[in-house]
Amino acid sequence: MLSFVINIFRFAKAILKGIRKDDEFKFLCFFLMFLLIGSTFFYSQTEHWSVIDSLYFSVMTMATVGYGDFVPTTDLGKMFTIIYTFLSIGTFVAFTAKIVRLILDDGKHKRFFGKDKQND
């Protein structure tokens, strides 16, 4: 349980650092939120799903989980999902890679400066 809390803390710290200091990360966050909000609205209007069901389907599609419990039934919904899938998976992978890079860079920074302080 403790390791889970530590990892959540590191994840939140990396997100805050990225939002404050990294323009690419800010764009990825904005585009990810834009995709999620847009797709949630689209599915709730077109497929007549609840907002929670629409968001759930959007996140599961973005993360390539695809449980299959929700499936677009309209032709417009299917066409939108094809386009949404290509955009969202790429964005999600880039966002995840950026967070990992921020966490790893933070760890390298601490190790580098930690050793310098011990040598002084």
N, C-alpha and C positions, 0 to 999 in steps of 0.2 A: 504494500500500500504506500509506503514511504517513497519508493522509487517512482510510482505513478505520480505522486504529488510533485516530486522534484522535476520529472519530465514535463508536467503541465506548466510548472513555473518557468522552465527553460524555454518552452514553446511560446508562452506569453511574452517573455522577455525578448525573444527573437522577433516576434511580431511588432512589439513596440519599438524596438531598435530599427527595424526595417521601415516602419511608418515614419519615424523621425529623420532617418538619415539616407534612405535609399530611394531614389526616384523610380527606378525600375520596379521595386517592390510596391511602391504606392500605386503605380499603374496596374500591376497585376492584381492588387487588392480591389481597386476600383473596378476593373474589368470583370473580375470574379463575382463581385457583388452585383454588377450590372447584369451579368448572365443569369445569376440566381433569381434576382428580382424579376427580370423580364420573362424568364421561362416559367416562374411560378405564376405570374399574372396570365401568361398565355394559356397554360394548362388549366388554370381555374376557369378561364372564360371559354376556351374551345372544347375542352374535354369535360367540363362541368364537374371538376374535382374540387374538394375543399382546398383552402389555401395550404393547410398542413400536408395534405396528400400531394399537392402539386410541388411543394418545396421538397418533400421526401423523394418524389420521383426525380426531380431535378438533381438533387445531391447524389442519389444512387446512380443515375446515368453519368454524371460528371466524374464520379469516383470509379466508374466501370464495374460496379457491383452487380446491378441488374438482376434483382431477385425475381422479377417477372410478375409480381403481385399487381402492378399497375402497368397497363399497356395502352398506348394511344389507339383510339378506335376510328377517328376521323382521318380522311386523307390529308387534310391540312396539318393535323397533329403529327402524323407520320412524317410528312415532309419537313416540318419544323424540327422534329426530333433528330432527323438525319443531319441537318445543318448544326443544330445545337450540340450534338455529340462531337462532331469534329472540332468545333470551337472550344467547347468546355473541357474536353479531355486534355487538349494541348495546354490550355490555360492552367488547369489543375496541376498538371505535371510540372510546368514552369514554376508555379507558385510553391509547390512542395519542394522542388529543387532549390529554390531561392531561400526558403526557410532553413533547409538543411545546411546550405552554405553559410547562412548567418550564424547558426548554432556552432558549426565547426570553426568558423573564423573567430568567434568569441572564445572558444576553448583554446585555440592556438595563441590568441592574444594574452590570455591569462597565464598560459604556460611560459610564454616568452618573457613577459614582464615579471612573473613570479620568480624565475631563475635569476634575472638581473638584480632583483632586490636582495636575493640571498647572497649573491657574489659581492655586493658592496660592503 
